[in-house]
Every structure is written in C-alpha cells, then in structure tokens.
C-alpha cells in the first residue's frame, strides 16, 4: 500500500509539472518551475517598457497570484523596492484577492537571473556524535524522566505524514494538556520549521547502529526533535506515535515515533535540549522497549513502560559500573579482602627500606635522561628557559619576604641572607638527588610560623635560640628518615583530592594573609600622621567660618618645623649592615645549657614539624604525580622524603631555614614544562596536558642562580622594596587558585545556573550535592585557617594534626552526607 501511494503521488507531481510546461513563460526574468519574480518600481516606468508589458498582459498577468514582500537590496541589482512572486499552482495562474493589475506599475528587469544550477541560497547543517547518557553516573537523566512522568504528554495513531503537520498537532496537544504553559503555537513552530521544505527537521538526535561490517546506520524508527524557543520557560517533552510510518527526509524514511523536546533559549547546560535528547535517545535505544511503547494505547500505559525502562537502564549501567570498579580493584590489589589488603600493605612496607629501594631502582635508570631529555629540541629548550626564569623569581622573591619575617621573629638570628643561602644549597641538592626533581623545595609559611614557636619555647626555657633550633631540626630529620625507611608515605594513598586541595588553598590563603598583614602594618604606622593631615584639611577648609580662640607658645613658634612624611628607602633585613628595619630584642639572649625539659620539648617539636613536612611534602608530590600530568618516569615518595630529611639536617646544623616540596610552586612548575592542548567537550573548552618534560635542569639552574644572588647583596637587591616582595606572594597565591577544583566550585556559588560549564561533575552530580560538598570543604578549610592564624601560639602546634584528621573525615564522615557515587565524581582522580 505504501509503494502504491508513493507511485500515485509521483504520478500526480509529474502530471502537474507537465501542465506547468504547457503554460507560456513570462517575459523578462523568465519562468523556472512556474515561479517568476518581477519588480514594483518606485518611479514611473519607461513608456516603451509599459507598452511591452501591456502587450503581454493577457499572457503574463491574467490570473497571477501576487505576493508582496518587504523591500530588499540585491547585490548587482540595487534597491528593487517590493518583490512580486508569480506562482504557477497546479498548472493554472491564479490571481490573489485584493490585488488589481491597474494598481501595479510593473516592469521586468533586464538583469539576467542566475542559471538553474547556481546557488540561490544556503542551507547550514551540522552533525556530530555525542555519547549515550549513563543513567548511573549522570544524575540529570533520572530527573528528566521523572519530570515527564509527572504529566506525560503522548499522542497515539497520528495520521499526519508531513513534519509541519505533525509538529503543529503535537504543539496544540501540549497546549491543551498543559494550559498553564500558555504556549504560543506559532512562536514555537518557528523553531521547528525548516526553509528546506515541510519534511525537513531543522535539529534532531538520532541513534546510530553499527552492523557486522562496521558500517554506521542511522536508526530510523524513532527521532528526537529539538527546538529552542522563548515560548517556554523550562524544558517540555512530548511524544507522538504515528499511525503509519512516515518519510520525514533523508535517513528518516520509516519514522514511527517522535519525541519533541522544547527548551528555553537560555537554560543551564545540563538542562539543554541536547542533554535531554541524550536522555531519551539512550532510553529508546532498547528495541523491545520501543516495541512496547509503540504498542501502547494510553498515556498512563506509555508512562508506566517509560518508568520500567528507566529502571532497567539505570540498573544495567550500575552493574557495568560495579563490574568496572571490581576489575580495577583486582588489577590493583588482587583477589584479597579487607584483611588481605591490610596484610598486603604490611608486606609492602616490610622489611624497612623495601619501598625506598624500589624508588631507587625506578628512578635510577632515568637519572641520565633527567639531564639530557629535551636538549635536542628547540621547543624544549625554550620551555626550559621560560621555566628557569619563572622559578628564579618565584623562589628568590618569596625567600626574601620570608627572610624579613624570620629576621623579625628570631631577632635577626635567621634573616634574608641565610634564607637565600639555604635555598641555593637545599635546592641544588634536591635537584641532584631527589627522586622527583620537578617538585620545588622552599621555605613555606607554616615553617615560618613554627620557627616563631621555637623562638617562644627557647625564650621560655632560657636556651640559646640557634641551639634549640638545631636540636628541633635534627629530631625532625630523624623522624623523616624513619618515615622514608618504613614506607609510611604509602598511607597517602588514602589522601583524597579534596584533602590535597584544602591544603593547597590554605597555603595560598597563608600567602595572602601574610601580604595583608604587612599592608595593615604600614597603615598602622602612618595612621596617626595621616589622620592629622586629613583633619587639618577639614578644619582649615571645612570649618573656616567658625571663629576659635588660638593658643600661642613662643617656645613652640621658635621650634623647627615637624616633618612627619620624610621618606627613606625601604630595605629588607639582612642585605645591608645599615639602614635596615630590625627588631630590637627585649633582652639579651640567654646562654643557659639545654636541660632535660627543654630536650624533651625539642623531641616533641621535632615530631610535630616532621608531621608537617610529611603531610605538605607528600601532598605537593601527589599533585605533581597526578595522573592527568601524564608523567612517564614514575614517582619516588620515599626517596624524596629521605633527601628532604638529609637536607634539613644539614640546614639545621648551619642554622639555616628549613624547606620541603611546597605548594603552589610544584604544580605551577609542572605546568611550565607541559605541552597543553585545548579540547572542546560539549561546548566547554577543556585544557589537556599532552606531555610534561621530566628534567632536573630547570630546578638545578634556577637554584644555582638563587645561590649566585648572594653576590647581589647589598646592590641591587637592597633596592627592592618590601611591598614588591609581598606583591609577588600575593600574585603566586591568587594565580594558583584556578588550578583547584574547590575554587572552581566556590565560583559556581556566585554563577548563574545557565552559565554552568558542562564539566563532568556538573553532569553527574545533583547541584545540591555539589554545593553541599563545597560547603563541607570550606568548613574544614575554615577550621584549619582559624587554628593556624589564631593569636594563641599553642593552637598553631595542632596544625599538622588537623591536616592528618582531614583524611579520616573524608573517608568515614562525609560519605554519610553525600552518596559515594557522587563523591567519586566530585573527589575522584585529577
């Protein structure tokens, strides 16, 4: 029957074409397929042209349908005024009502029309492959289905066979079943009609099928039609089951079921038409489910089948997820249970030094290539030079700023000159002997804070500060050696991304706080003269009309003029023997010997400092060795810990500031050595690291340059103002924030939902869960900052243990608030 109907339609069309050819063509532009365009001129036409038109009135204008369109400007023809289109309908010319020939001043254009095979217009189309939606991972899928099930809109046995008629029928049905929408059918139709013809769908989603020959075939039994229109405020979904298969255009010759998705012109990316289309395309990919839906007869039955299918798809995706996780677990840990995993962990770290030896074997074979890789490539050499310059300034200037703080806290026992010397010696040693040379070692804000605590305890026990400092440093080095030999760094496998980001952002905040403190100090120093100046100005000019008695003092009048703002160059402590800002000691340093109480205190402080080193250094190394950095030569946590211990033992004996792998310099150094490409994923530009040059050259040369900077004391380093140093700290802190997902999610709290990027956790996790997790992280960060920046010195000693406590909080407490599958998306691997 379908073939007979198609043959009948074809015969009718051919018959009409034959009748059209029998009609005499119009003069001028000519008649092509029964359509001729003429022009209504704004002025009087030429008499000869009028005579020619009058002669052919009976042939060309008798029974013409005239459509008056808006004025146009045509290239090569100029402004033609109003265009009249003459249409040949069913082989006969018909005159449109209301238009009289005598009212029209017609003239045919002598400009030749384009040939039949030339392009008269353009038709823009775009095709791309999108993945099916995972009902287990992407929370939005279930929400889309649930919204449809609240009030299902379904049409059955629709007889229309053209897309224009079908779309209008579906929109009218939607308007009737949902009157609260107040749907404007004509406005909605404008986004569903195509200028290519009634049977062409402007935007659609189709399933793709791969056959045994690896050919790609479009699924034609159903189609998802997308439309973006201001006629709706939120996404609306409607289904239509046709009575007969319809031919709706290329690759849509057997359509039986249509899903129409109307979305607002401005909506959240995860609620856009394409995302909802992915939801229903995934659901309708099941052949048996489609058969049942087509066979249904009522909206309630249709909704029940959709609900059952949704549950089946979700269960199927969940099983695939569980199976994938089990395979990953088996690859990493084998077949053992929790008890077996504990035994395996003990076996891995025993005997002492086993993991350290593995690090030496893993990195030892790459030692020579760490110096030679990239030296034969001009692009790599350019990367090395830029990374060296970056490291030099981001190491030297913070060291000078920390030197100012240490000089103030330690009564100039540890000042900037010692800081530069320590950075040069320690940085070069770490670049030569560490397992992961891309990590950057430096003194950090927490180390400066602990140095201040050591000063306080040294004064409390009346012990020489450098003696007390050396003992604490030696115990710190001893505990770090124990950590490296026993493989305790393997415990950092339980440290999630959220913990790393909390520590990283805390470091950035510490840099900011330190910079702000200096600004506040400057304001406090100049507050009094500034207030006097302002109030003098107000009293002189604002209250000049008030007569006041004056106080005169002959001695005061003969005294010299007071100059409160005499400027002197600001210099940082330790670079010059004169003209520097130094803290005057309240009392001479005591030289009492170390007693039992002070010795035990050095052990306790050494252990606390070692915990701080263990956590911060491993977090920095973990961010460097993150999978998304695509490092090839492997990690060496235990070797790095051993090298850090030995370096700090030497620095303690020499009375120099300590250091360890730090944030945010280490991740920033990785990025400086990386080749980065931009990838567009669902309209969102995502940066991907292609490769990282794993070299020792950059850190080695940069730290050698820092060491040689000692030769620039006092000139020119003494001329660098202190505000410039703190400005560098502030810049490093702010620029590092964009690398943390936590900061990205904090910005989402102040971002309109329609502007949310379609990144993975936005698609997979409900918005409420995303913001809840962000709030929990901010709470932990607030506690950490509160203890660290409090005025109570003893609370600062708890800082390393608070960081350690973040690991069990993430492991055991947060999963009680947020589902584990959502945490996997939010807090998974980098």
C-alpha positions as a printed Julia matrix, in Angstrom:
830×3 Matrix{Float64}:
  0.0     0.0     0.0
  2.86    2.37    0.83
  4.5     1.74   -2.54
  1.23    2.24   -4.39
  0.63    5.51   -2.55
  4.17    6.71   -3.36
  3.66    5.84   -7.06
  0.37    7.72   -7.09
  1.98   10.83   -5.56
  4.81   10.64   -8.07
  2.36   10.46  -10.99
  0.41   13.46   -9.72
  3.61   15.52   -9.35
  4.77   14.59  -12.87
  1.34   15.49  -14.26
  1.44   18.91  -12.6
  4.94   19.52  -13.95
  3.74   18.67  -17.47
  0.82   21.07  -17.19
  3.19   23.8   -15.98
  5.4    23.34  -19.01
  2.39   23.89  -21.32
  1.83   27.42  -19.94
  3.6    30.21  -21.89
  6.56   31.57  -19.88
  6.58   35.1   -18.64
  8.83   37.6   -20.35
 11.74   39.22  -18.53
 13.35   37.17  -15.76
 11.81   34.08  -17.25
  9.77   31.37  -15.58
 11.51   28.5   -13.83
  9.3    25.77  -12.4
  6.35   28.12  -12.53
  7.93   30.87  -10.37
  8.84   34.3   -11.72
  9.98   37.38   -9.81
  9.17   40.89  -11.05
  9.66   44.31   -9.51
  7.34   47.12   -8.49
  9.26   50.28   -9.29
  9.04   53.35   -7.06
  9.0    55.74  -10.02
  7.39   55.93  -13.46
  8.47   53.23  -15.84
  9.7    53.81  -19.32
  6.88   54.2   -21.85
  8.31   51.58  -24.14
  8.57   49.14  -21.24
  4.95   49.9   -20.27
  3.85   49.24  -23.81
  5.64   45.92  -23.81
  4.06   44.98  -20.52
  0.61   46.0   -21.77
  1.05   43.88  -24.88
  1.69   40.81  -22.76
 -0.9    41.48  -20.06
 -3.17   38.75  -21.32
 -0.34   36.24  -21.39
  1.58   37.03  -18.24
 -0.7    38.81  -15.8
 -4.06   37.18  -16.31
 -4.74   35.02  -13.24
 -1.44   35.65  -11.41
 -1.05   35.14   -7.66
  0.85   38.17   -6.37
  2.71   38.07   -3.05
  4.08   41.44   -1.93
  7.21   41.04    0.21
  9.37   43.54    2.08
 11.86   45.79    0.26
 15.22   44.13   -0.4
 18.66   45.11   -1.55
 20.14   42.68   -4.03
 23.85   42.66   -4.98
 24.21   43.87   -8.56
 20.59   44.95   -8.83
 20.41   47.67   -6.15
 17.27   48.56   -4.25
 14.4    46.97   -6.15
 11.6    48.17   -3.92
  8.99   45.44   -3.42
  9.25   42.0    -4.96
  6.28   40.25   -6.53
  6.38   36.47   -6.79
  4.25   34.89   -9.51
  3.4    31.28   -8.72
  2.1    28.62  -11.03
 -0.31   26.49   -9.0
 -1.48   23.18  -10.5
 -0.7    24.45  -13.98
 -3.01   27.47  -13.77
 -2.29   31.07  -12.92
 -4.42   32.32  -10.07
 -4.82   35.91   -9.02
 -4.53   36.73   -5.31
 -7.58   38.56   -3.96
 -7.21   42.25   -3.25
 -4.53   42.96   -5.85
 -5.52   44.72   -9.05
 -3.35   44.87  -12.11
 -4.09   48.5   -12.76
 -2.76   49.44   -9.29
  0.65   48.0   -10.11
  3.3    49.76  -12.17
  5.18   46.67  -13.38
  8.43   46.43  -15.22
 10.52   43.36  -15.82
 14.24   43.58  -15.02
 16.67   43.14  -17.87
 19.34   41.77  -15.45
 19.86   38.08  -16.17
 18.97   35.64  -13.41
 21.44   33.03  -12.19
 21.41   29.76  -14.1
 19.35   26.87  -12.83
 22.36   25.03  -11.38
 23.66   28.07   -9.44
 23.13   28.5    -5.67
 20.24   30.79   -4.78
 20.55   30.31   -1.0
 22.47   28.37    1.63
 21.41   25.55    3.91
 23.52   25.13    7.05
 23.73   21.74    8.72
 25.95   20.33   11.43
 26.38   16.72   12.52
 28.34   15.42   15.49
 28.47   12.28   17.56
 27.54   12.53   21.24
 27.78    9.73   23.81
 24.78    7.96   25.26
 23.84    9.11   28.74
 24.87    6.99   31.7
 21.84    6.74   33.97
 24.03    5.74   36.92
 26.69    8.43   36.62
 24.66   11.36   35.31
 22.01   12.31   37.82
 20.16   14.54   35.36
 18.88   11.55   33.36
 16.56   10.33   36.13
 15.34   13.88   36.75
 14.43   14.31   33.07
 12.4    11.1    33.09
 10.73   11.92   36.42
  9.64   15.32   35.13
  7.99   13.74   32.09
  6.23   11.12   34.21
  4.57   13.82   36.35
  2.32   14.77   33.43
  3.02   12.63   30.35
  2.05   14.2    27.02
  1.56   11.48   24.38
 -0.37   11.33   21.1
 -1.37    8.0    19.52
 -2.29    6.98   15.95
 -1.46   10.36   14.43
 -2.48   10.35   10.75
 -0.41   13.33    9.53
  2.55   12.39    7.36
  4.43   15.7     6.97
  6.65   17.12    9.65
  4.94   20.51    9.63
  1.52   19.0    10.28
  2.88   16.58   12.89
  4.7    19.34   14.78
  1.63   21.59   14.8
 -0.53   18.73   16.09
  1.96   17.95   18.9
  2.19   21.59   19.94
 -1.58   22.01   20.02
 -1.88   18.86   22.13
  0.8    20.17   24.5
 -1.06   23.46   24.82
 -4.31   21.66   25.67
 -2.83   19.24   28.21
 -0.7    21.93   29.88
 -2.72   25.16   29.83
 -0.51   26.71   32.48
  2.26   26.96   29.88
  0.22   29.46   27.85
  2.09   28.12   24.83
  2.24   30.27   21.7
  1.98   27.62   18.97
  3.07   29.9    16.12
  6.1    31.11   18.04
  7.08   27.54   18.92
  6.58   26.43   15.31
  9.15   28.95   14.12
 11.96   26.87   15.66
 10.62   23.59   14.27
 10.12   24.62   10.63
 12.84   24.47    8.03
 13.14   26.54    4.87
 14.18   23.4     3.03
 10.65   22.05    3.0
  7.88   20.73    5.2
  9.5    17.29    5.51
 12.85   18.58    6.84
 13.52   18.67   10.58
 15.91   21.52   11.5
 17.55   19.88   14.54
 17.31   16.29   15.66
 19.03   13.5    17.58
 19.17   10.0    16.1
 20.59    6.74   17.3
 23.44    5.11   15.4
 23.74    1.36   14.84
 26.96   -0.46   13.94
 26.42   -3.6    11.86
 28.75   -6.56   11.46
 30.54   -4.89    8.58
 31.37   -1.92   10.87
 29.07    0.32    8.86
 27.23    3.12   10.64
 23.48    3.06   10.08
 21.03    5.63   11.44
 18.14    4.27   13.49
 15.05    5.47   11.58
 12.17    4.08   13.62
 12.31    7.0    16.09
 13.7    10.51   16.14
 14.28   13.09   18.88
 13.38   16.57   17.61
 14.94   19.56   19.38
 13.64   23.11   19.43
 14.83   26.17   21.32
 12.19   28.85   21.74
 11.25   31.68   24.11
  7.71   30.26   24.12
  8.62   28.01   27.1
 10.36   28.81   30.37
 11.51   25.27   31.13
 12.1    22.16   29.04
  8.95   20.4    27.8
  8.81   16.86   26.41
  6.06   15.38   24.22
  5.76   12.02   22.44
  3.88   11.09   19.29
  3.18    7.59   17.9
  2.23    7.72   14.2
 -0.47    5.56   12.68
  1.76    4.74    9.7
  5.47    5.04    9.07
  6.31    8.48    7.75
  9.06    9.71    5.47
 10.42   12.86    7.12
 13.52   13.34    5.0
 16.92   11.77    4.41
 17.69    8.93    6.84
 14.18    9.33    8.28
 12.13    7.26    5.82
 10.49    4.92    8.37
  9.7     7.07   11.39
  7.08    5.6    13.71
  7.67    7.5    16.96
  8.69   11.11   17.55
  9.9    12.75   20.77
  9.63   16.54   20.71
 11.8    18.47   23.2
 11.19   22.21   23.55
 13.79   24.04   25.62
 14.07   27.74   26.53
 16.57   29.8    24.6
 18.59   30.37   27.76
 18.97   27.41   30.12
 21.53   25.56   32.19
 23.82   23.44   30.04
 22.79   20.18   31.74
 19.12   21.07   31.09
 19.62   21.99   27.44
 17.81   20.29   24.61
 20.77   18.17   23.57
 21.24   16.85   27.11
 17.55   15.91   27.42
 17.79   14.42   23.94
 20.65   12.21   25.1
 18.44   11.01   27.95
 15.6     9.84   25.69
 17.85    8.55   22.91
 19.56    6.3    25.44
 16.18    5.11   26.74
 14.75    4.42   23.27
 17.86    2.56   22.12
 16.29   -0.62   23.53
 14.39   -2.28   20.67
 11.99   -4.18   22.96
 11.16   -1.01   24.89
 10.36    0.82   21.63
  8.11   -2.02   20.53
  6.14   -1.84   23.77
  5.85    1.95   23.64
  4.57    1.88   20.05
  2.04   -0.8    21.0
  0.71    1.18   23.98
 -2.66    2.91   23.7
 -2.94    5.32   26.65
 -0.61    7.93   28.18
 -0.72    6.1    31.52
  0.41    2.85   29.92
  3.08    4.72   27.98
  4.36    6.36   31.2
  4.47    3.0    33.01
  6.6     1.48   30.26
  8.93    4.51   30.31
  9.36    4.19   34.07
 10.14    0.47   33.84
 12.59    1.08   31.03
 14.3     3.83   33.01
 14.8     1.48   35.97
 16.19   -1.24   33.71
 18.63    1.12   32.01
 19.81    2.51   35.36
 20.31   -0.99   36.77
 22.21   -2.01   33.66
 24.53    0.98   33.91
 25.03    0.39   37.63
 26.06   -3.21   37.02
 28.56   -2.06   34.41
 29.95    0.5    36.87
 30.3    -2.08   39.68
 31.96   -4.54   37.35
 34.42   -1.91   36.14
 35.3    -0.95   39.71
 35.82   -4.59   40.65
 38.17   -5.1    37.72
 40.15   -2.01   38.69
 40.34   -3.22   42.29
 41.52   -6.66   41.17
 44.21   -5.15   38.97
 45.49   -3.04   41.85
 45.02   -5.36   44.83
 44.29   -8.84   43.51
 41.55  -11.04   44.95
 42.14  -10.32   48.64
 39.5    -8.98   51.03
 39.99   -6.16   53.55
 42.07   -8.4    55.82
 44.17   -9.43   52.86
 44.61   -5.81   51.86
 45.95   -4.99   55.33
 48.36   -7.92   55.14
 49.45   -6.8    51.7
 50.08   -3.27   52.98
 52.24   -4.6    55.8
 54.07   -6.87   53.37
 54.73   -3.91   51.07
 56.39   -1.77   53.72
 58.35   -4.6    55.31
 61.24   -5.09   55.64
 62.25   -1.46   56.3
 63.7     0.22   53.27
 61.92   -2.03   50.75
 59.88    0.77   49.14
 62.87    3.12   49.29
 64.92    0.59   47.33
 62.13    0.3    44.75
 62.16    4.08   44.34
 65.92    3.99   43.76
 65.53    1.27   41.13
 62.61    3.03   39.42
 64.24    6.43   39.17
 67.88    5.35   38.91
 67.52    4.15   35.32
 66.21    7.6    34.3
 68.9     9.64   36.09
 70.99   10.43   32.99
 67.93   11.13   30.85
 66.74   13.63   33.5
 69.6    15.86   32.34
 69.59   15.12   28.61
 65.9    14.9    27.69
 64.74   17.79   25.54
 68.15   19.36   24.96
 68.0    18.31   21.3
 64.71   20.13   20.69
 64.44   23.88   20.22
 60.89   23.9    21.62
 62.02   22.08   24.75
 64.94   24.45   25.24
 62.53   27.4    25.03
 60.34   25.7    27.64
 63.37   25.17   29.88
 64.44   28.81   29.63
 60.97   30.14   30.45
 60.64   27.68   33.36
 64.04   28.7    34.74
 63.14   32.38   34.65
 59.79   31.63   36.28
 61.39   29.53   39.03
 64.16   32.03   39.73
 61.83   34.9    40.55
 59.2    32.76   42.32
 61.95   31.33   44.53
 64.12   34.37   45.19
 61.45   36.95   45.99
 59.44   34.78   48.45
 62.7    33.77   50.16
 63.47   37.46   50.66
 59.97   38.1    52.03
 60.23   35.12   54.4
 63.64   36.38   55.42
 62.06   39.63   56.58
 59.59   37.65   58.71
 62.26   35.35   60.13
 64.51   38.3    60.94
 61.66   39.94   62.82
 60.72   36.76   64.7
 64.23   35.5    65.52
 65.89   38.83   66.4
 67.94   38.6    63.17
 69.35   35.15   64.01
 67.83   33.86   60.76
 67.48   36.58   58.17
 67.28   37.04   54.43
 70.94   36.33   53.68
 70.65   32.94   55.4
 67.39   32.26   53.57
 68.99   32.8    50.15
 71.94   30.6    51.15
 69.61   27.83   52.34
 67.55   27.98   49.14
 70.65   27.74   46.99
 72.21   24.81   48.9
 68.99   22.89   49.56
 67.51   23.49   46.11
 70.63   22.32   44.28
 70.92   19.22   46.49
 67.27   18.33   45.92
 67.57   18.85   42.15
 70.57   16.49   42.03
 69.46   13.68   44.34
 65.66   13.71   44.71
 63.51   11.07   43.05
 61.02   13.56   41.57
 63.09   16.63   40.6
 60.08   18.51   39.16
 58.92   19.16   42.73
 60.15   22.51   44.04
 61.54   22.85   47.58
 61.28   26.08   49.53
 60.6    27.54   52.94
 56.86   27.91   53.49
 54.56   30.0    55.66
 53.89   27.12   58.14
 57.65   26.69   58.62
 57.97   30.4    59.36
 55.13   30.1    61.91
 56.81   27.13   63.61
 60.1    29.0    63.7
 58.31   31.67   65.7
 57.04   28.97   68.09
 60.6    27.68   68.53
 61.7    31.2    69.45
 58.94   31.3    72.06
 59.97   27.96   73.62
 63.65   28.92   73.55
 62.82   32.09   75.48
 60.63   30.06   77.84
 63.49   27.68   78.73
 66.11   30.47   78.53
 68.08   28.46   75.95
 70.07   29.89   73.08
 67.75   30.02   70.09
 70.11   28.54   67.48
 70.96   25.64   69.8
 67.3    24.92   70.41
 66.54   25.33   66.68
 69.3    22.9    65.69
 68.04   20.22   68.1
 64.48   20.51   66.79
 65.78   20.29   63.22
 67.86   17.19   63.98
 64.88   15.41   65.53
 62.77   16.46   62.55
 65.32   14.91   60.21
 65.44   11.72   62.3
 61.69   11.22   62.13
 61.66   11.92   58.38
 64.31    9.23   57.86
 62.12    6.81   59.83
 59.16    7.7    57.63
 61.16    7.05   54.45
 62.52    3.7    55.65
 59.2     2.35   56.92
 57.22    3.38   53.84
 54.71    5.45   55.8
 54.26    7.62   52.72
 52.14    4.8    51.31
 49.43    5.95   53.72
 48.99    8.99   51.5
 47.08    6.69   49.14
 44.12    7.34   51.46
 44.53   11.09   50.96
 41.87   12.2    48.51
 41.85   15.1    46.12
 39.7    17.18   48.46
 42.32   16.97   51.23
 45.06   17.97   48.82
 43.05   20.97   47.62
 42.27   22.09   51.18
 46.0    22.09   52.0
 46.85   23.83   48.72
 44.27   26.58   49.15
 45.33   27.0    52.78
 48.86   27.7    51.54
 47.53   30.3    49.09
 45.47   31.9    51.85
 48.55   31.96   54.09
 50.42   33.88   51.38
 47.53   36.35   51.11
 47.25   36.81   54.87
 50.96   37.44   55.16
 50.77   40.1    52.44
 47.72   41.75   54.01
 49.41   41.79   57.43
 52.26   43.83   56.01
 49.83   46.29   54.4
 47.98   46.57   57.71
 51.26   47.21   59.49
 52.11   50.03   57.08
 48.66   51.55   57.55
 49.04   51.35   61.34
 52.44   53.07   61.23
 51.16   56.0    59.19
 47.63   56.15   60.63
 48.35   58.98   63.1
 50.08   61.41   60.73
 47.53   60.62   58.02
 44.66   61.36   60.44
 46.31   64.63   61.5
 46.73   65.64   57.87
 43.12   64.82   56.95
 41.58   66.55   59.98
 43.81   69.58   59.47
 42.5    69.87   55.94
 38.89   69.5    57.17
 39.4    72.08   59.93
 41.11   74.55   57.63
 38.72   74.45   54.71
 35.55   72.83   56.01
 35.23   74.89   59.23
 36.92   78.13   58.19
 33.84   80.2    59.05
 33.99   79.25   62.74
 35.92   81.71   64.94
 38.05   79.91   67.53
 40.48   81.15   70.16
 44.08   80.29   69.34
 46.78   79.03   71.67
 50.23   80.6    71.19
 53.51   79.47   72.68
 56.7    81.43   71.98
 58.84   78.36   72.53
 56.64   76.33   70.12
 56.8    79.04   67.47
 60.59   79.02   67.53
 60.83   75.22   67.3
 61.75   73.58   63.96
 59.06   72.52   61.54
 57.69   68.96   62.11
 58.06   66.73   59.02
 56.15   63.5    59.55
 56.47   62.18   55.99
 60.2    62.33   55.42
 60.76   59.39   53.02
 63.54   56.88   53.48
 64.1    53.96   51.14
 62.61   50.69   52.46
 65.13   47.87   52.69
 64.77   44.26   53.67
 66.6    42.91   56.68
 69.89   41.15   56.25
 71.08   42.67   52.97
 72.82   45.7    54.41
 74.53   46.45   57.68
 72.92   49.85   57.88
 69.58   51.38   57.11
 67.63   48.15   57.67
 64.48   47.58   59.7
 65.41   45.27   62.57
 63.56   44.13   65.63
 65.26   45.21   68.83
 65.48   42.32   71.29
 63.76   43.0    74.57
 66.5    41.16   76.43
 69.85   39.61   75.67
 69.63   36.01   74.54
 70.27   33.64   77.37
 73.09   31.14   77.09
 71.87   28.52   79.53
 72.53   24.88   78.7
 69.87   22.51   77.43
 68.18   20.73   80.34
 66.0    17.63   80.35
 62.74   19.53   79.95
 63.99   21.56   77.01
 65.48   18.43   75.41
 62.17   16.56   75.63
 60.45   19.62   74.19
 62.8    19.58   71.2
 61.8    15.94   70.57
 58.1    16.83   70.7
 58.55   19.87   68.47
 60.7    17.85   66.07
 57.94   15.25   65.77
 55.28   17.92   65.13
 57.46   19.57   62.48
 58.11   16.16   60.87
 54.35   15.55   60.62
 54.01   18.93   58.94
 56.8    18.07   56.49
 55.33   14.62   55.87
 51.87   15.96   55.0
 52.79   19.05   52.98
 55.65   17.42   51.05
 53.57   14.35   50.16
 50.57   16.48   49.14
 52.82   18.54   46.83
 54.37   15.36   45.39
 50.94   13.81   44.93
 49.75   16.83   42.92
 52.91   16.66   40.79
 52.48   12.9    40.16
 48.78   13.28   39.39
 47.61   11.02   36.52
 46.4    13.97   34.44
 50.02   15.23   34.24
 50.93   12.06   32.29
 54.39   11.65   33.84
 56.28    8.66   32.45
 59.22    8.07   34.78
 57.31    7.23   37.94
 57.13    8.63   41.46
 59.56    8.32   44.37
 57.81    9.43   47.57
 60.15    7.59   49.96
 63.36    8.69   48.22
 62.11   12.29   48.21
 61.41   12.04   51.93
 64.91   10.74   52.63
 66.57   13.5    50.61
 64.4    16.11   52.36
 65.47   14.71   55.75
 69.19   14.85   54.92
 68.95   18.38   53.5
 67.19   19.69   56.61
 69.68   18.04   58.95
 72.47   19.98   57.24
 70.44   23.2    57.25
 69.7    22.79   60.98
 73.39   22.4    61.82
 74.21   25.52   59.8
 71.37   27.5    61.39
 69.57   27.97   58.07
 65.79   27.87   57.45
 64.2    24.51   56.64
 62.45   23.57   53.4
 60.42   20.85   51.7
 58.44   20.27   48.49
 55.96   23.1    48.5
 52.7    24.38   47.12
 51.83   26.09   44.84
 55.26   26.22   43.2
 55.45   22.49   42.37
 52.22   22.22   40.32
 52.99   25.55   38.65
 56.43   24.22   37.67
 54.8    21.15   36.1
 52.53   23.38   34.06
 55.51   25.48   32.94
 57.15   22.32   31.5
 53.97   20.96   29.9
 52.56   20.99   26.39
 48.88   21.88   26.75
 46.1    21.5    24.23
 42.55   22.78   24.35
 39.7    20.37   23.74
 36.06   21.36   23.24
 33.75   19.0    25.11
 30.01   19.72   24.86
 30.72   23.37   24.2
 33.19   23.72   27.09
 36.87   24.41   26.46
 38.95   21.99   28.48
 42.73   22.08   28.79
 44.56   18.77   28.49
 48.22   18.18   29.28
 49.75   16.26   26.38
 53.15   15.69   27.95
 55.48   17.06   30.6
 59.25   17.33   30.2
 60.66   15.49   33.21
 64.02   17.16   33.78
 66.39   18.2    36.55
 67.85   21.04   34.5
 65.29   23.73   35.34
 65.31   23.34   39.14
 69.09   22.9    39.17
 69.85   26.03   37.13
 67.19   28.13   38.92
 68.56   27.28   42.37
 72.14   27.93   41.22
 71.01   31.39   40.11
 69.37   31.92   43.51
 72.64   30.96   45.2
 74.58   33.4    42.97
 72.13   36.12   44.01
 74.16   36.39   47.23
 76.63   38.34   45.11
 73.93   40.96   44.53
 73.91   41.88   48.22
 73.75   44.74   49.05
 73.39   46.09   45.49
 70.96   45.8    43.73
 68.78   43.59   45.94
 68.59   46.13   48.76
 66.72   48.48   46.46
 63.81   46.06   46.02
 61.03   47.46   48.23
 59.33   45.12   50.69
 55.85   45.75   49.19
 57.14   44.31   45.9
 58.11   41.08   47.69
 54.7    40.71   49.28
 53.11   41.58   45.96
 54.84   38.55   44.42
 53.49   36.36   47.24
 50.02   37.69   46.59
 50.34   37.08   42.85
 51.52   33.49   43.35
 48.65   32.82   45.77
 45.93   34.21   43.51
 47.25   32.69   40.27
 47.41   29.22   41.84
 43.73   29.19   42.85
 42.43   28.43   39.37
 44.14   25.01   39.45
 41.92   23.82   42.33
 38.51   22.3    41.69
 37.36   23.59   45.09
 37.9    27.17   43.92
 36.01   26.39   40.72
 33.05   25.11   42.74
 33.18   28.14   45.04
 32.78   30.35   41.98
 29.73   28.29   40.96
 28.0    29.52   44.13
 28.02   33.01   42.58
 27.38   31.95   38.98
 24.05   31.9    37.19
 22.94   28.33   36.54
 22.62   28.88   32.81
 26.35   29.67   32.71
 27.47   26.49   34.49
 30.09   24.7    32.36
 29.17   21.13   31.35
 32.1    19.59   33.2
 31.89   16.01   34.41
 30.73   16.55   37.98
 28.04   19.05   36.9
 26.55   16.37   34.65
 26.92   13.51   37.11
 26.07   15.07   40.47
 22.93   16.96   41.55
 23.5    20.63   42.16
 22.55   20.3    45.83
 25.2    17.63   46.4
 27.84   19.75   44.62
 27.19   22.76   46.85
 26.96   20.58   49.99
 30.38   19.08   49.31
 31.81   22.55   48.64
 30.37   23.81   51.94
 31.91   20.88   53.86
 35.31   21.57   52.32
 35.05   25.26   53.18
 34.17   24.33   56.76
 37.3    22.19   57.06
 39.38   24.94   55.47
 37.93   27.48   57.91
 38.88   25.35   60.92
 42.39   24.9    59.53
 42.82   28.63   58.93
 41.3    29.53   62.31
 43.81   27.4    64.22
 46.77   28.45   62.12
 46.15   32.19   62.13
 44.88   32.46   65.7
 46.77   34.53   68.22
 47.14   31.52   70.56
 50.57   30.08   69.89
 49.85   26.61   71.25
 46.9    26.14   68.87
 49.26   26.54   65.93
 51.01   23.36   67.07
 47.84   21.43   66.19
 48.05   22.44   62.54
 49.75   19.24   61.24
 47.36   17.01   63.17
 44.35   18.87   61.8
 45.62   18.1    58.29
 46.01   14.42   59.24
 42.46   14.45   60.64
 41.1    15.59   57.26
 41.84   12.12   55.84
 39.52   10.08   58.15
 36.9    12.85   57.97
 36.78   12.42   54.2
 36.94    8.63   54.45
 34.27    7.98   57.08
 32.14   11.07   57.84
 31.48   12.79   54.52
 30.1     9.59   52.85
 27.31    9.68   55.44
 26.18   13.01   54.0
 26.88   12.56   50.28
 26.44    9.38   48.23
 29.63    7.52   47.4
 28.91    7.6    43.66
 28.63   11.4    43.82
 31.86   11.61   45.81
 33.55    9.53   43.13
 32.7    12.2    40.56
 33.49   15.16   42.83
 36.59   13.81   44.54
 37.97   11.29   42.08
 41.36   11.3    40.48
 42.68   14.53   38.99
